[in-house]
Amino acid sequence: MSKRYTLNELLIITCAKEIEDYQNVILGVGLPTTAGALAKALYAPHANLMMESGIIDFTPLVPLNHIADAHACRGFSYATDLFTAFTMTYRGFVDVCFLGVGQIDKYGNVNTTCIGDYYQPELRLPGSGGAADFISYAKKTVLTLRGGQFVEKLDYFTSPGYLDGGDSRDMSGLFPKGTGPSMLLTTQGVFRFDEKTKEIYLAQIHPGVTVDQIRRRVPWELMISPNLTQTQRPTDEEIEFVRRFAPAEALGRETATELSIQYVMHRAKMRAKN
């Protein structure tokens, strides 16, 4: 019988399958690193994994603590600097990048700056960092939406997707042609972008989720693929790798924190008894 898996494991494994062999991949902290490690171990052994800070061709040993965490590597080919890592992106050498999303509209434009008014926000988000640069120039961008929302209009325009849809991104003259977001992964399904209109559509649905549940989260008439499929079930090998490499990511941060607190409390009680 196949192993049971968590939603976080499904998300990580689905992301990993977006990486192909021999691609140059920029990875951030968290889910992207685990997905990159899994891809390099099982699907894409020649993928060139890179940190935003300039550590090139590394093999992850453990999850990154920050974007320049050389201690998390088994080794790397060379290390450069942040400026060079960004100019590699501008020059077209980055094939895939991963970005988290606070808000997203129907054409893949992204807000990671704030929720609400910029000067008096309901929630201040991490900001752009390298997000605007990577989605602008990487050949393929994988977006993840775990705690964010679909909106008709962004509260703040942080990073460009397909602008007004259609060929508006290419016609702007600001970005290499053919670039832009390729996939959005949420806790309910996988979304992709129509080749002509560039409007987002539902391509895959996670097990146990209904289309109606997804529609209720989207404030426009969501397009559904006529070939809608269910997200592929992880294999035991994939699940075992994720659990071994990043147990906290596999469980989810809330569950991992709760278990850690329970463990600390148990140890404290045991010491008190002794």
LUMNU-392596 format. One record per residue (C-alpha): residue number from 1; x, y, z. Coordinates in nm, 2 decimals, decimal comma, padded with zeros to 4 digits. Layout:
<nubas>
sero / x / y / z
NUM / X / Y / Z
...
</nubas>
This chain:
<nubas>
sero / x / y / z
1 / 00,00 / 00,00 / 00,00
2 / 00,13 / 00,35 / -00,09
3 / 00,23 / 00,59 / 00,18
4 / -00,01 / 00,86 / 00,30
5 / 00,12 / 01,21 / 00,23
6 / 00,06 / 01,56 / 00,36
7 / -00,06 / 01,85 / 00,15
8 / 00,28 / 02,02 / 00,19
9 / 00,45 / 01,71 / 00,05
10 / 00,21 / 01,72 / -00,25
11 / 00,29 / 02,08 / -00,31
12 / 00,67 / 02,03 / -00,29
13 / 00,67 / 01,73 / -00,52
14 / 00,44 / 01,90 / -00,78
15 / 00,68 / 02,20 / -00,78
16 / 00,98 / 01,97 / -00,83
17 / 00,83 / 01,83 / -01,15
18 / 00,85 / 02,18 / -01,31
19 / 01,23 / 02,14 / -01,31
20 / 01,39 / 01,97 / -01,62
21 / 01,74 / 01,83 / -01,66
22 / 02,02 / 02,08 / -01,75
23 / 01,81 / 02,38 / -01,66
24 / 01,95 / 02,67 / -01,46
25 / 01,73 / 02,72 / -01,15
26 / 01,73 / 03,00 / -00,89
27 / 01,61 / 02,87 / -00,56
28 / 01,49 / 03,06 / -00,25
29 / 01,45 / 02,95 / 00,11
30 / 01,18 / 02,70 / 00,20
31 / 00,97 / 02,51 / -00,05
32 / 01,18 / 02,60 / -00,36
33 / 01,50 / 02,45 / -00,21
34 / 01,33 / 02,13 / -00,11
35 / 01,17 / 02,10 / -00,46
36 / 01,51 / 02,17 / -00,62
37 / 01,68 / 01,91 / -00,40
38 / 01,41 / 01,65 / -00,49
39 / 01,43 / 01,73 / -00,86
40 / 01,81 / 01,70 / -00,87
41 / 01,80 / 01,37 / -00,68
42 / 01,52 / 01,20 / -00,88
43 / 01,43 / 01,37 / -01,21
44 / 01,70 / 01,62 / -01,32
45 / 02,05 / 01,52 / -01,20
46 / 02,22 / 01,77 / -01,42
47 / 02,00 / 02,07 / -01,32
48 / 02,22 / 02,37 / -01,21
49 / 02,08 / 02,49 / -00,88
50 / 02,17 / 02,84 / -00,78
51 / 02,12 / 03,07 / -00,48
52 / 02,01 / 03,43 / -00,52
53 / 02,33 / 03,53 / -00,34
54 / 02,56 / 03,38 / -00,62
55 / 02,63 / 03,03 / -00,50
56 / 02,63 / 02,83 / -00,83
57 / 02,57 / 02,46 / -00,90
58 / 02,52 / 02,34 / -00,55
59 / 02,38 / 02,02 / -00,41
60 / 02,15 / 02,08 / -00,11
61 / 02,24 / 01,89 / 00,20
62 / 01,98 / 02,04 / 00,43
63 / 01,72 / 02,32 / 00,38
64 / 01,87 / 02,68 / 00,35
65 / 01,85 / 02,91 / 00,65
66 / 01,91 / 03,21 / 00,42
67 / 02,00 / 03,29 / 00,06
68 / 02,37 / 03,26 / 00,11
69 / 02,38 / 02,95 / 00,32
70 / 02,69 / 02,76 / 00,19
71 / 02,67 / 02,54 / 00,50
72 / 02,36 / 02,38 / 00,36
73 / 02,55 / 02,25 / 00,06
74 / 02,73 / 01,93 / -00,01
75 / 02,94 / 02,14 / -00,25
76 / 02,92 / 02,40 / -00,52
77 / 03,11 / 02,48 / -00,84
78 / 03,18 / 02,84 / -00,76
79 / 03,05 / 03,14 / -00,56
80 / 03,01 / 03,49 / -00,71
81 / 02,80 / 03,78 / -00,57
82 / 02,45 / 03,91 / -00,57
83 / 02,51 / 04,15 / -00,85
84 / 02,64 / 03,88 / -01,08
85 / 02,35 / 03,65 / -01,00
86 / 02,10 / 03,92 / -01,10
87 / 02,29 / 04,01 / -01,42
88 / 02,29 / 03,64 / -01,52
89 / 01,91 / 03,66 / -01,50
90 / 01,90 / 03,98 / -01,70
91 / 02,12 / 03,82 / -01,97
92 / 01,88 / 03,52 / -02,01
93 / 02,08 / 03,25 / -01,83
94 / 01,81 / 03,16 / -01,57
95 / 01,56 / 02,90 / -01,69
96 / 01,34 / 02,86 / -01,39
97 / 01,26 / 03,06 / -01,07
98 / 01,01 / 03,01 / -00,79
99 / 00,81 / 03,30 / -00,62
100 / 00,56 / 03,31 / -00,34
101 / 00,25 / 03,52 / -00,39
102 / 00,05 / 03,75 / -00,16
103 / -00,21 / 03,85 / -00,42
104 / -00,24 / 03,75 / -00,78
105 / -00,48 / 03,87 / -01,06
106 / -00,61 / 03,69 / -01,36
107 / -00,30 / 03,77 / -01,57
108 / -00,04 / 03,65 / -01,32
109 / 00,06 / 04,00 / -01,19
110 / 00,18 / 03,97 / -00,83
111 / 00,16 / 04,16 / -00,50
112 / 00,41 / 04,07 / -00,23
113 / 00,43 / 04,42 / -00,08
114 / 00,12 / 04,49 / 00,13
115 / -00,24 / 04,41 / 00,18
116 / -00,46 / 04,72 / 00,19
117 / -00,34 / 05,08 / 00,15
118 / 00,04 / 05,11 / 00,12
119 / 00,07 / 05,38 / 00,38
120 / -00,17 / 05,22 / 00,63
121 / -00,17 / 04,85 / 00,53
122 / -00,37 / 04,58 / 00,70
123 / -00,06 / 04,36 / 00,65
124 / 00,29 / 04,44 / 00,54
125 / 00,44 / 04,16 / 00,32
126 / 00,81 / 04,09 / 00,26
127 / 00,83 / 04,31 / -00,05
128 / 00,99 / 04,24 / -00,39
129 / 01,34 / 04,14 / -00,31
130 / 01,45 / 03,97 / -00,63
131 / 01,10 / 03,87 / -00,73
132 / 01,03 / 04,15 / -00,98
133 / 01,37 / 04,09 / -01,15
134 / 01,33 / 03,71 / -01,17
135 / 00,97 / 03,71 / -01,30
136 / 01,07 / 03,97 / -01,55
137 / 01,37 / 03,79 / -01,70
138 / 01,36 / 03,42 / -01,61
139 / 01,24 / 03,20 / -01,89
140 / 00,99 / 03,03 / -01,67
141 / 00,84 / 03,13 / -01,33
142 / 00,66 / 02,90 / -01,09
143 / 00,43 / 03,08 / -00,85
144 / 00,31 / 02,94 / -00,52
145 / 00,00 / 03,07 / -00,34
146 / -00,04 / 02,91 / 00,01
147 / -00,18 / 03,19 / 00,23
148 / -00,26 / 03,46 / -00,03
149 / -00,56 / 03,54 / -00,24
150 / -00,69 / 03,59 / -00,60
151 / -00,80 / 03,95 / -00,66
152 / -00,95 / 04,15 / -00,94
153 / -00,71 / 04,43 / -00,87
154 / -00,38 / 04,41 / -00,68
155 / -00,35 / 04,63 / -00,37
156 / 00,01 / 04,69 / -00,48
157 / 00,17 / 04,59 / -00,81
158 / 00,50 / 04,43 / -00,71
159 / 00,59 / 04,20 / -01,00
160 / 00,48 / 04,18 / -01,36
161 / 00,29 / 03,88 / -01,49
162 / 00,12 / 03,92 / -01,83
163 / 00,02 / 04,28 / -01,76
164 / -00,32 / 04,33 / -01,93
165 / -00,32 / 03,99 / -02,10
166 / -00,28 / 03,89 / -02,46
167 / 00,05 / 04,01 / -02,60
168 / 00,07 / 04,32 / -02,38
169 / 00,38 / 04,18 / -02,19
170 / 00,57 / 04,12 / -02,52
171 / 00,46 / 04,44 / -02,67
172 / 00,57 / 04,65 / -02,38
173 / 00,93 / 04,60 / -02,49
174 / 01,04 / 04,56 / -02,12
175 / 01,08 / 04,18 / -02,10
176 / 01,24 / 03,91 / -02,31
177 / 00,97 / 03,75 / -02,54
178 / 00,83 / 03,42 / -02,42
179 / 00,90 / 03,49 / -02,05
180 / 00,64 / 03,51 / -01,77
181 / 00,47 / 03,29 / -01,52
182 / 00,41 / 02,94 / -01,63
183 / 00,23 / 02,78 / -01,34
184 / 00,06 / 02,88 / -01,02
185 / 00,04 / 02,62 / -00,74
186 / -00,21 / 02,66 / -00,46
187 / -00,34 / 02,44 / -00,18
188 / -00,63 / 02,34 / -00,40
189 / -00,49 / 02,29 / -00,75
190 / -00,26 / 02,37 / -01,03
191 / -00,32 / 02,67 / -01,26
192 / -00,16 / 02,76 / -01,59
193 / -00,19 / 03,04 / -01,84
194 / -00,38 / 03,04 / -02,17
195 / -00,13 / 03,06 / -02,46
196 / -00,32 / 03,34 / -02,64
197 / -00,51 / 03,54 / -02,38
198 / -00,26 / 03,47 / -02,09
199 / -00,55 / 03,44 / -01,85
200 / -00,51 / 03,20 / -01,57
201 / -00,70 / 02,87 / -01,59
202 / -00,74 / 02,56 / -01,36
203 / -00,54 / 02,27 / -01,51
204 / -00,53 / 02,02 / -01,22
205 / -00,72 / 01,97 / -00,90
206 / -00,58 / 01,82 / -00,58
207 / -00,75 / 01,51 / -00,44
208 / -01,05 / 01,58 / -00,22
209 / -01,10 / 01,93 / -00,36
210 / -01,40 / 02,03 / -00,58
211 / -01,41 / 02,28 / -00,86
212 / -01,68 / 02,48 / -00,67
213 / -01,45 / 02,52 / -00,38
214 / -01,19 / 02,67 / -00,60
215 / -01,44 / 02,89 / -00,78
216 / -01,54 / 03,05 / -00,45
217 / -01,19 / 03,17 / -00,40
218 / -01,17 / 03,34 / -00,74
219 / -01,35 / 03,68 / -00,79
220 / -01,40 / 03,63 / -01,16
221 / -01,54 / 03,37 / -01,39
222 / -01,25 / 03,12 / -01,37
223 / -01,16 / 02,93 / -01,68
224 / -01,15 / 02,55 / -01,64
225 / -00,94 / 02,33 / -01,87
226 / -01,15 / 02,09 / -02,08
227 / -00,88 / 01,84 / -01,99
228 / -00,89 / 01,90 / -01,62
229 / -00,70 / 01,62 / -01,43
230 / -00,63 / 01,53 / -01,07
231 / -00,28 / 01,62 / -00,94
232 / -00,06 / 01,31 / -00,96
233 / -00,02 / 01,12 / -00,64
234 / 00,34 / 01,12 / -00,50
235 / 00,54 / 00,81 / -00,51
236 / 00,68 / 00,65 / -00,20
237 / 01,03 / 00,74 / -00,31
238 / 00,93 / 01,11 / -00,35
239 / 00,76 / 01,12 / -00,01
240 / 01,06 / 00,95 / 00,17
241 / 01,30 / 01,20 / 00,01
242 / 01,10 / 01,50 / 00,13
243 / 01,07 / 01,36 / 00,48
244 / 01,43 / 01,28 / 00,51
245 / 01,55 / 01,61 / 00,36
246 / 01,31 / 01,86 / 00,51
247 / 01,08 / 01,71 / 00,78
248 / 00,95 / 02,05 / 00,90
249 / 00,85 / 02,14 / 00,54
250 / 00,68 / 01,80 / 00,50
251 / 00,47 / 01,85 / 00,81
252 / 00,41 / 02,22 / 00,76
253 / 00,55 / 02,49 / 00,98
254 / 00,25 / 02,51 / 01,21
255 / 00,25 / 02,13 / 01,28
256 / 00,63 / 02,12 / 01,32
257 / 00,62 / 02,41 / 01,56
258 / 00,34 / 02,25 / 01,76
259 / 00,53 / 01,92 / 01,78
260 / 00,84 / 02,10 / 01,89
261 / 00,66 / 02,28 / 02,17
262 / 00,50 / 01,96 / 02,28
263 / 00,85 / 01,80 / 02,28
264 / 01,00 / 02,08 / 02,49
265 / 00,71 / 02,07 / 02,74
266 / 00,76 / 01,69 / 02,77
267 / 01,13 / 01,73 / 02,83
268 / 01,07 / 02,00 / 03,09
269 / 00,82 / 01,78 / 03,28
270 / 01,07 / 01,49 / 03,28
271 / 01,34 / 01,71 / 03,42
272 / 01,11 / 01,84 / 03,69
273 / 01,02 / 01,48 / 03,80
274 / 01,39 / 01,40 / 03,82
</nubas>
